Amino acid sequence: MVFALATRPCGPRSQLGRGKPYWAWICSGADPALSHLFNTPDLWGLSTDPGHPPLPQAWAAGSPFRPPCPHQGGCSCPPSPGPISTARLALERSSSAQEALHVITGLLERYGQGGSCREDPTPFCYHNTFLLADRTEAWVLETAGRLWAAHRIQEGAHNISNQLSIGTDISAEHPELRTHAQAQGWWGGQSTFDFAQVFSLTQQPVRMEAAKARFRAGRELLQQQQGGITAEVMMGILRNKESGICMDSGGFRTTASMVSILPRDPTQPCVHFLTATPDPSRSVFKPFIFGVGAAQAPQVLSPTFGAQDPARTLPRFQTQVDRRHILYRGHQVALGLMESEQGQGQQLRQKQRDLEQEGLEAARELLAGEWAPPPQELGGLFQAFVERESQVYA
C-alpha cells in the first residue's frame, strides 16, 4: 500500500491524500474536507444484472456482472470501474459526505462496477460498502451491481465488515431497488423490506462466518466505548486480532490503516493518522494534516517499473515485482526481529508506541489551541514522523 499526496487540481479538491495499491488507479483516503473510507461487503450477495446468476456461480466464470473478456493480447471491451475506483472519484469530486454519496451512486448507475481487485491474472471481483464522513454527517452506502441502499448515521457508531449491514433503516435507495427484488422473487412486497436480508444468499459460504464474527466483534467493541471513542480507542480496535479485525493469517493481512479526527469546528484542521505499513498491531499511526506545506513522503512511495510494469504489459499481471516502499521494507525487518529476538523486539515495539504517543499528543495540542506551528511545519508533520520511524528500523 502506497500513500500518495496529489496537489494538482482534481475536481473541487486542490489536495488529495490517498492510500492505494501502486499498480491500481483505485484508492481510499481523505481530502481537506472529507474523510472517505471503504471496505468490502458481502462478496456472496445476489447479482442484479439481467442474465447473471447469484455471485458464487457467476464469480467462477469471471466478473459477476459481465462475461469474461475473450481478448488475450488486448481488450476493446468497455470496462466497468472497480468498486474502489469510485472512492478516488468521490474524493476528487466531492466536498461533503452527501456529495460523495451522489457521485458514487451516479457512477454506479452509468457504468456499473467490476474490474479486478488484486494484482493477479485470476479474476477476483466484489462489490463494495462505503463509509462516508465529513465534519457534520456520516453515511453508510452499500451496493449490489447498479443498485444501492444508504443509511445516514444520526448518532452513535457504525461499523462494516465484508457483509451487507443495512437492514430496514434505509435513508436513501436506488429507485428500482425494491421492484428489482420483487421481480427476482427475493421479496414478496408485503413484508418489511430488509436490504441485507433480501440481497444476501440464504445459504452463506463457510468463509462468511468469520466475516459475521468480525462484524459482531467490531460492533461490540464500539458499544463498549460508546461516549468515549477517541482516535486512540479506534487504533486499539483496529489492532484487535482476536476478533479478526486485524488480520495477518489465512492468506490475508490488514494492508494499511487510517483513523481520522474531523472536528465540527471548520477553523480546526482535520487530522488523519496513517500507518502506511501492514498489520496495525505492530505499526505506527502517524499524523497527516492537509495544508500549504503538505508534502509527499518519498519513503512511502512504491518503486516504479515504467513500461515493464506487469500492470502495463499485456496480458497483465503475468509476473510480479517487489513493490514494497522504503518504510515497508524497514518495517518488515522490524517485524522479523519482534518475532525472533524477544528483547530487541520489545525495545522496537516500545519505540513505536512512544513515537505514536508523540503524534497523538501533537494532535491534541493542536486541536486544543496549545500548539500553533507555521504551515510548513504542520504540512511536513507526516514526513517528519515517517523519517523518525525509518530511523527506528535502521
KOLVEXGU-675914 format. One record per residue (C-alpha): residue in one letter; x, y, z. Coordinates in Angstrom, 1 decimal, always signed. Layout:
BEGIN
<zami "a"; <X; Y; Z>>
...
END
This chain:
BEGIN
<zami "m"; <+0.0; +0.0; +0.0>>
<zami "v"; <+1.4; +3.4; -1.0>>
<zami "f"; <+0.2; +6.7; +0.5>>
<zami "a"; <+0.4; +9.4; -2.2>>
<zami "l"; <-0.4; +13.1; -1.9>>
<zami "a"; <-1.9; +14.8; -5.0>>
<zami "t"; <-1.5; +18.5; -5.1>>
<zami "r"; <-2.8; +19.1; -8.6>>
<zami "p"; <-6.4; +20.4; -9.0>>
<zami "c"; <-8.8; +17.5; -9.1>>
<zami "g"; <-12.5; +18.5; -9.2>>
<zami "p"; <-13.2; +20.8; -6.3>>
<zami "r"; <-10.1; +19.4; -4.5>>
<zami "s"; <-6.7; +21.1; -4.6>>
<zami "q"; <-5.2; +18.4; -2.4>>
<zami "l"; <-6.0; +14.7; -2.0>>
<zami "g"; <-4.4; +12.1; +0.2>>
<zami "r"; <-4.9; +8.5; -0.9>>
<zami "g"; <-3.8; +5.0; +0.1>>
<zami "k"; <-3.7; +2.6; -2.8>>
<zami "p"; <-2.0; -0.4; -4.3>>
<zami "y"; <+0.7; +1.0; -6.6>>
<zami "w"; <-0.4; -1.0; -9.6>>
<zami "a"; <-4.0; +0.3; -9.3>>
<zami "w"; <-5.7; +3.6; -10.0>>
<zami "i"; <-8.1; +2.9; -7.1>>
<zami "c"; <-7.7; +4.3; -3.7>>
<zami "s"; <-9.1; +5.2; -0.3>>
<zami "g"; <-8.1; +8.3; +1.6>>
<zami "a"; <-9.1; +11.8; +2.5>>
<zami "d"; <-9.2; +15.3; +1.3>>
<zami "p"; <-9.2; +18.6; +3.3>>
<zami "a"; <-13.0; +18.4; +3.9>>
<zami "l"; <-14.0; +14.8; +3.5>>
<zami "s"; <-12.8; +11.5; +5.0>>
<zami "h"; <-13.8; +8.7; +2.8>>
<zami "l"; <-13.2; +5.1; +3.9>>
<zami "f"; <-14.1; +1.9; +2.2>>
<zami "n"; <-14.4; -1.8; +3.0>>
<zami "t"; <-15.5; -4.8; +1.1>>
<zami "p"; <-19.1; -6.0; +1.8>>
<zami "d"; <-20.7; -9.4; +1.3>>
<zami "l"; <-18.9; -11.0; -1.7>>
<zami "w"; <-21.6; -13.6; -1.9>>
<zami "g"; <-24.7; -11.4; -2.4>>
<zami "l"; <-27.1; -11.5; -5.3>>
<zami "s"; <-26.3; -10.2; -8.8>>
<zami "t"; <-28.6; -7.5; -10.1>>
<zami "d"; <-27.8; -7.5; -13.8>>
<zami "p"; <-30.1; -9.5; -16.2>>
<zami "g"; <-28.9; -12.8; -17.3>>
<zami "h"; <-26.5; -13.4; -14.4>>
<zami "p"; <-27.0; -15.9; -11.6>>
<zami "p"; <-26.1; -15.1; -7.9>>
<zami "l"; <-22.5; -14.3; -7.4>>
<zami "p"; <-21.0; -17.7; -6.5>>
<zami "q"; <-21.8; -19.2; -9.9>>
<zami "a"; <-21.0; -16.0; -11.9>>
<zami "w"; <-17.9; -15.3; -9.9>>
<zami "a"; <-16.4; -18.6; -11.0>>
<zami "a"; <-16.8; -17.5; -14.6>>
<zami "g"; <-15.0; -14.2; -14.1>>
<zami "s"; <-16.6; -10.9; -13.3>>
<zami "p"; <-20.1; -11.3; -11.7>>
<zami "f"; <-21.5; -8.6; -13.8>>
<zami "r"; <-20.4; -9.5; -17.3>>
<zami "p"; <-18.8; -12.5; -19.1>>
<zami "p"; <-15.0; -12.8; -19.0>>
<zami "c"; <-13.3; -10.7; -21.7>>
<zami "p"; <-12.3; -13.0; -24.6>>
<zami "h"; <-9.4; -10.8; -25.7>>
<zami "q"; <-5.9; -12.1; -24.6>>
<zami "g"; <-3.5; -9.7; -26.1>>
<zami "g"; <-5.6; -6.5; -25.8>>
<zami "c"; <-9.1; -5.5; -24.8>>
<zami "s"; <-11.6; -3.3; -26.5>>
<zami "c"; <-14.5; -4.1; -24.1>>
<zami "p"; <-15.8; -1.1; -22.2>>
<zami "p"; <-14.5; -1.6; -18.7>>
<zami "s"; <-16.6; -1.3; -15.6>>
<zami "p"; <-14.7; +0.5; -12.8>>
<zami "g"; <-13.6; -1.5; -9.8>>
<zami "p"; <-15.8; -0.6; -6.8>>
<zami "i"; <-13.0; +1.2; -5.0>>
<zami "s"; <-12.1; +3.2; -8.1>>
<zami "t"; <-15.2; +5.2; -7.2>>
<zami "a"; <-13.7; +6.0; -3.9>>
<zami "r"; <-11.0; +8.0; -5.6>>
<zami "l"; <-13.5; +9.7; -7.9>>
<zami "a"; <-15.7; +10.6; -4.9>>
<zami "l"; <-12.8; +12.2; -3.1>>
<zami "e"; <-11.8; +14.2; -6.1>>
<zami "r"; <-15.3; +15.4; -7.0>>
<zami "s"; <-16.9; +15.9; -3.6>>
<zami "s"; <-16.7; +18.3; -0.7>>
<zami "s"; <-19.1; +16.6; +1.6>>
<zami "a"; <-20.3; +13.1; +2.5>>
<zami "q"; <-23.6; +13.6; +0.8>>
<zami "e"; <-21.9; +14.8; -2.4>>
<zami "a"; <-19.8; +11.7; -2.3>>
<zami "l"; <-22.9; +9.6; -2.0>>
<zami "h"; <-24.3; +11.2; -5.1>>
<zami "v"; <-21.0; +10.8; -7.1>>
<zami "i"; <-20.7; +7.1; -6.3>>
<zami "t"; <-24.3; +6.2; -7.0>>
<zami "g"; <-24.2; +8.3; -10.2>>
<zami "l"; <-21.1; +6.3; -11.4>>
<zami "l"; <-22.8; +3.0; -10.5>>
<zami "e"; <-25.9; +4.0; -12.5>>
<zami "r"; <-23.8; +4.9; -15.5>>
<zami "y"; <-21.0; +2.4; -15.5>>
<zami "g"; <-21.9; -0.4; -13.1>>
<zami "q"; <-19.0; -2.0; -11.3>>
<zami "g"; <-16.4; -4.7; -11.9>>
<zami "g"; <-12.7; -4.9; -12.5>>
<zami "s"; <-10.1; -7.0; -10.8>>
<zami "c"; <-9.3; -6.3; -7.2>>
<zami "r"; <-5.8; -7.8; -6.9>>
<zami "e"; <-2.6; -8.0; -8.8>>
<zami "d"; <-3.1; -11.4; -10.2>>
<zami "p"; <-4.3; -12.8; -13.5>>
<zami "t"; <-7.0; -14.8; -11.8>>
<zami "p"; <-10.3; -12.8; -11.7>>
<zami "f"; <-11.3; -11.6; -8.2>>
<zami "c"; <-14.2; -9.2; -8.1>>
<zami "y"; <-16.6; -7.9; -5.5>>
<zami "h"; <-19.0; -5.1; -4.7>>
<zami "n"; <-18.4; -2.5; -2.1>>
<zami "t"; <-19.6; -0.9; +1.1>>
<zami "f"; <-18.6; +2.7; +1.7>>
<zami "l"; <-18.2; +4.7; +4.9>>
<zami "l"; <-18.5; +8.4; +4.0>>
<zami "a"; <-17.9; +11.1; +6.7>>
<zami "d"; <-17.3; +14.8; +6.8>>
<zami "r"; <-17.3; +17.3; +9.7>>
<zami "t"; <-21.1; +17.3; +10.1>>
<zami "e"; <-22.5; +14.0; +8.9>>
<zami "a"; <-21.8; +10.3; +8.0>>
<zami "w"; <-23.3; +7.8; +5.7>>
<zami "v"; <-23.0; +4.0; +5.0>>
<zami "l"; <-23.5; +3.2; +1.4>>
<zami "e"; <-23.9; -0.5; +0.3>>
<zami "t"; <-24.1; -1.7; -3.3>>
<zami "a"; <-25.3; -4.6; -5.4>>
<zami "g"; <-24.4; -4.1; -9.1>>
<zami "r"; <-26.0; -0.7; -10.1>>
<zami "l"; <-28.4; -0.9; -7.1>>
<zami "w"; <-27.7; +0.5; -3.7>>
<zami "a"; <-29.1; +1.4; -0.3>>
<zami "a"; <-27.7; +4.1; +2.1>>
<zami "h"; <-28.1; +4.8; +5.8>>
<zami "r"; <-27.4; +8.1; +7.4>>
<zami "i"; <-25.8; +7.7; +10.8>>
<zami "q"; <-27.6; +10.1; +13.1>>
<zami "e"; <-25.9; +9.1; +16.4>>
<zami "g"; <-23.6; +6.6; +18.0>>
<zami "a"; <-21.2; +4.5; +15.9>>
<zami "h"; <-21.4; +2.1; +12.9>>
<zami "n"; <-19.0; -0.5; +11.6>>
<zami "i"; <-18.8; -2.5; +8.4>>
<zami "s"; <-17.0; -5.8; +7.7>>
<zami "n"; <-17.3; -7.8; +4.5>>
<zami "q"; <-21.1; -8.1; +4.5>>
<zami "l"; <-24.2; -6.1; +4.0>>
<zami "s"; <-25.2; -4.3; +7.2>>
<zami "i"; <-28.1; -2.0; +6.2>>
<zami "g"; <-31.4; -3.7; +7.2>>
<zami "t"; <-34.7; -1.8; +7.4>>
<zami "d"; <-33.1; +1.6; +8.4>>
<zami "i"; <-32.7; +2.8; +4.8>>
<zami "s"; <-32.3; +6.6; +4.4>>
<zami "a"; <-32.0; +6.6; +0.6>>
<zami "e"; <-32.1; +4.0; -2.1>>
<zami "h"; <-32.0; +3.3; -5.8>>
<zami "p"; <-35.5; +3.9; -7.3>>
<zami "e"; <-35.6; +0.3; -8.7>>
<zami "l"; <-34.2; -1.5; -5.6>>
<zami "r"; <-37.5; -2.9; -4.4>>
<zami "t"; <-39.1; -3.6; -7.8>>
<zami "h"; <-36.0; -5.5; -8.9>>
<zami "a"; <-36.1; -7.6; -5.7>>
<zami "q"; <-39.7; -8.4; -6.3>>
<zami "a"; <-39.1; -9.2; -10.0>>
<zami "q"; <-36.4; -11.7; -9.0>>
<zami "g"; <-38.6; -13.3; -6.3>>
<zami "w"; <-36.4; -12.3; -3.5>>
<zami "w"; <-39.1; -10.1; -1.8>>
<zami "g"; <-42.8; -10.5; -1.9>>
<zami "g"; <-43.6; -6.8; -1.4>>
<zami "q"; <-45.8; -7.3; +1.6>>
<zami "s"; <-43.3; -7.7; +4.5>>
<zami "t"; <-40.9; -5.0; +5.7>>
<zami "f"; <-38.1; -4.6; +3.3>>
<zami "d"; <-34.8; -5.6; +4.8>>
<zami "f"; <-31.9; -4.8; +2.3>>
<zami "a"; <-29.3; -7.0; +3.9>>
<zami "q"; <-31.7; -10.0; +4.2>>
<zami "v"; <-33.2; -9.6; +0.7>>
<zami "f"; <-29.8; -9.2; -1.1>>
<zami "s"; <-27.9; -11.8; +0.7>>
<zami "l"; <-27.8; -15.5; -0.1>>
<zami "t"; <-29.9; -17.8; +2.0>>
<zami "q"; <-27.0; -20.3; +2.3>>
<zami "q"; <-23.9; -18.4; +3.1>>
<zami "p"; <-20.4; -19.8; +2.4>>
<zami "v"; <-18.5; -21.0; +5.4>>
<zami "r"; <-15.9; -18.2; +5.0>>
<zami "m"; <-18.7; -15.7; +5.7>>
<zami "e"; <-19.0; -16.9; +9.3>>
<zami "a"; <-15.6; -15.3; +10.0>>
<zami "a"; <-16.9; -12.0; +8.5>>
<zami "k"; <-20.0; -12.2; +10.6>>
<zami "a"; <-18.0; -12.8; +13.8>>
<zami "r"; <-15.7; -9.9; +12.9>>
<zami "f"; <-18.7; -7.6; +12.3>>
<zami "r"; <-20.3; -8.5; +15.6>>
<zami "a"; <-17.0; -8.1; +17.5>>
<zami "g"; <-16.4; -4.6; +15.9>>
<zami "r"; <-19.9; -3.5; +16.9>>
<zami "e"; <-19.4; -4.8; +20.5>>
<zami "l"; <-16.1; -3.1; +20.8>>
<zami "l"; <-17.6; +0.2; +19.7>>
<zami "q"; <-20.5; -0.2; +22.0>>
<zami "q"; <-18.2; -0.8; +25.0>>
<zami "q"; <-16.5; +2.6; +24.2>>
<zami "q"; <-19.8; +4.4; +23.5>>
<zami "g"; <-19.5; +8.1; +24.5>>
<zami "g"; <-15.7; +7.8; +24.9>>
<zami "i"; <-14.5; +7.0; +21.4>>
<zami "t"; <-11.2; +8.7; +20.7>>
<zami "a"; <-8.6; +8.3; +18.0>>
<zami "e"; <-6.5; +6.2; +20.3>>
<zami "v"; <-9.6; +4.0; +21.1>>
<zami "m"; <-10.1; +3.5; +17.3>>
<zami "m"; <-6.5; +2.5; +16.9>>
<zami "g"; <-6.9; -0.1; +19.6>>
<zami "i"; <-10.0; -1.6; +17.9>>
<zami "l"; <-8.2; -1.7; +14.5>>
<zami "r"; <-5.4; -3.7; +16.3>>
<zami "n"; <-7.7; -6.3; +17.7>>
<zami "k"; <-6.6; -9.7; +16.4>>
<zami "e"; <-8.8; -11.9; +18.5>>
<zami "s"; <-11.8; -10.7; +16.6>>
<zami "g"; <-10.1; -10.9; +13.2>>
<zami "i"; <-10.4; -7.1; +12.6>>
<zami "c"; <-6.6; -7.0; +12.4>>
<zami "m"; <-5.7; -9.8; +10.0>>
<zami "d"; <-2.3; -11.4; +9.5>>
<zami "s"; <-3.2; -15.0; +8.6>>
<zami "g"; <-5.2; -17.2; +6.3>>
<zami "g"; <-3.7; -15.6; +3.2>>
<zami "f"; <-4.9; -12.1; +4.2>>
<zami "r"; <-3.2; -9.3; +6.0>>
<zami "t"; <-4.5; -5.8; +7.0>>
<zami "t"; <-2.7; -3.8; +4.4>>
<zami "a"; <-2.8; -0.3; +6.0>>
<zami "s"; <-4.9; +1.5; +8.5>>
<zami "m"; <-6.3; +5.0; +9.0>>
<zami "v"; <-8.0; +6.9; +11.8>>
<zami "s"; <-9.3; +10.4; +11.2>>
<zami "i"; <-10.3; +13.2; +13.5>>
<zami "l"; <-12.9; +15.5; +11.8>>
<zami "p"; <-13.6; +18.5; +14.2>>
<zami "r"; <-17.0; +20.1; +13.8>>
<zami "d"; <-15.3; +23.5; +14.1>>
<zami "p"; <-14.4; +24.4; +10.5>>
<zami "t"; <-11.5; +26.5; +11.7>>
<zami "q"; <-9.7; +23.5; +13.1>>
<zami "p"; <-7.8; +21.1; +10.8>>
<zami "c"; <-8.7; +17.5; +10.3>>
<zami "v"; <-6.0; +15.1; +11.5>>
<zami "h"; <-5.6; +11.8; +9.7>>
<zami "f"; <-3.4; +9.1; +11.3>>
<zami "l"; <-1.9; +6.7; +8.8>>
<zami "t"; <+0.2; +3.6; +9.3>>
<zami "a"; <+1.4; +3.2; +5.6>>
<zami "t"; <+2.6; -0.3; +6.7>>
<zami "p"; <+0.6; -3.5; +7.2>>
<zami "d"; <-0.5; -5.1; +10.5>>
<zami "p"; <-1.6; -2.1; +12.6>>
<zami "s"; <-1.0; -4.1; +15.8>>
<zami "r"; <+2.7; -3.6; +15.1>>
<zami "s"; <+2.7; -0.4; +13.2>>
<zami "v"; <+2.8; +3.3; +14.0>>
<zami "f"; <-0.1; +5.6; +13.3>>
<zami "k"; <+1.4; +8.9; +12.1>>
<zami "p"; <-0.4; +12.2; +11.9>>
<zami "f"; <-1.1; +13.8; +8.5>>
<zami "i"; <-2.6; +17.3; +8.1>>
<zami "f"; <-3.6; +19.0; +4.8>>
<zami "g"; <-2.2; +22.5; +4.3>>
<zami "v"; <+0.0; +24.8; +2.3>>
<zami "g"; <+3.1; +22.9; +3.4>>
<zami "a"; <+1.8; +19.4; +2.9>>
<zami "a"; <+4.5; +17.3; +1.1>>
<zami "q"; <+4.8; +13.8; -0.2>>
<zami "a"; <+6.9; +11.5; +1.9>>
<zami "p"; <+9.1; +9.6; -0.6>>
<zami "q"; <+9.7; +6.8; +1.9>>
<zami "v"; <+6.1; +5.6; +1.4>>
<zami "l"; <+6.0; +5.7; -2.4>>
<zami "s"; <+6.4; +2.3; -4.1>>
<zami "p"; <+9.2; +1.9; -6.7>>
<zami "t"; <+8.3; +2.4; -10.4>>
<zami "f"; <+8.9; -0.1; -13.2>>
<zami "g"; <+7.9; +2.0; -16.2>>
<zami "a"; <+6.8; +0.2; -19.3>>
<zami "q"; <+7.9; -3.1; -17.9>>
<zami "d"; <+5.4; -2.9; -15.1>>
<zami "p"; <+3.2; -6.1; -15.0>>
<zami "a"; <+0.2; -3.7; -14.7>>
<zami "r"; <+1.1; -2.1; -18.0>>
<zami "t"; <+2.2; -5.0; -20.2>>
<zami "l"; <-0.3; -7.2; -22.0>>
<zami "p"; <-1.6; -9.6; -20.9>>
<zami "r"; <-1.5; -8.0; -17.5>>
<zami "f"; <-0.1; -9.4; -14.2>>
<zami "q"; <+1.7; -12.4; -15.7>>
<zami "t"; <+4.7; -11.6; -13.5>>
<zami "q"; <+5.2; -10.0; -10.1>>
<zami "v"; <+7.6; -7.4; -8.8>>
<zami "d"; <+8.6; -6.2; -5.4>>
<zami "r"; <+6.5; -3.1; -4.8>>
<zami "r"; <+7.4; -2.5; -1.1>>
<zami "h"; <+8.4; +1.1; -0.4>>
<zami "i"; <+11.3; +2.0; +1.8>>
<zami "l"; <+9.3; +2.3; +5.1>>
<zami "y"; <+7.6; -1.0; +4.3>>
<zami "r"; <+10.9; -2.8; +3.8>>
<zami "g"; <+12.3; -1.4; +7.1>>
<zami "h"; <+9.0; -2.3; +8.9>>
<zami "q"; <+9.2; -5.9; +7.6>>
<zami "v"; <+12.7; -6.3; +9.0>>
<zami "a"; <+11.5; -4.9; +12.4>>
<zami "l"; <+8.6; -7.4; +12.4>>
<zami "g"; <+11.1; -10.2; +11.9>>
<zami "l"; <+13.1; -9.0; +14.9>>
<zami "m"; <+10.0; -8.7; +17.0>>
<zami "e"; <+9.2; -12.4; +16.3>>
<zami "s"; <+12.8; -13.8; +16.6>>
<zami "e"; <+14.6; -11.6; +19.2>>
<zami "q"; <+12.3; -11.1; +22.2>>
<zami "g"; <+14.5; -8.4; +23.9>>
<zami "q"; <+15.3; -6.4; +20.8>>
<zami "g"; <+11.7; -6.8; +19.6>>
<zami "q"; <+10.3; -5.4; +22.8>>
<zami "q"; <+12.6; -2.4; +22.5>>
<zami "l"; <+11.4; -1.8; +18.9>>
<zami "r"; <+7.8; -2.0; +19.9>>
<zami "q"; <+8.3; +0.4; +22.8>>
<zami "k"; <+9.9; +2.9; +20.4>>
<zami "q"; <+6.9; +2.5; +18.1>>
<zami "r"; <+4.5; +3.2; +20.9>>
<zami "d"; <+6.5; +6.3; +22.1>>
<zami "l"; <+6.5; +7.7; +18.6>>
<zami "e"; <+2.8; +7.2; +18.2>>
<zami "q"; <+2.1; +8.8; +21.5>>
<zami "e"; <+4.1; +11.9; +20.4>>
<zami "g"; <+1.8; +12.1; +17.3>>
<zami "l"; <-1.4; +11.8; +19.4>>
<zami "e"; <-0.1; +14.5; +21.8>>
<zami "a"; <+0.8; +16.8; +18.9>>
<zami "a"; <-2.8; +16.4; +17.5>>
<zami "r"; <-4.3; +17.0; +21.0>>
<zami "e"; <-2.2; +20.2; +21.5>>
<zami "l"; <-3.1; +21.4; +18.0>>
<zami "l"; <-6.8; +21.0; +18.4>>
<zami "a"; <-6.7; +22.4; +21.9>>
<zami "g"; <-5.0; +25.6; +20.6>>
<zami "e"; <-1.9; +24.9; +22.7>>
<zami "w"; <+0.3; +24.5; +19.6>>
<zami "a"; <+0.2; +26.7; +16.5>>
<zami "p"; <+3.1; +25.7; +14.2>>
<zami "p"; <+3.8; +27.5; +10.9>>
<zami "p"; <+2.1; +26.0; +7.8>>
<zami "q"; <+5.3; +24.4; +6.5>>
<zami "e"; <+5.9; +22.6; +9.8>>
<zami "l"; <+2.3; +21.4; +10.0>>
<zami "g"; <+2.4; +20.2; +6.4>>
<zami "g"; <+5.6; +18.4; +7.0>>
<zami "l"; <+4.4; +16.6; +10.1>>
<zami "f"; <+3.8; +13.3; +8.4>>
<zami "q"; <+7.1; +13.4; +6.6>>
<zami "a"; <+8.9; +14.1; +9.9>>
<zami "f"; <+7.2; +11.1; +11.6>>
<zami "v"; <+8.0; +8.8; +8.7>>
<zami "e"; <+11.7; +9.8; +8.9>>
<zami "r"; <+11.8; +9.2; +12.6>>
<zami "e"; <+10.1; +5.8; +12.2>>
<zami "s"; <+12.6; +4.9; +9.5>>
<zami "q"; <+15.4; +5.7; +11.9>>
<zami "v"; <+13.9; +3.4; +14.4>>
<zami "y"; <+14.2; +0.5; +11.9>>
<zami "a"; <+17.6; +1.5; +10.6>>
END
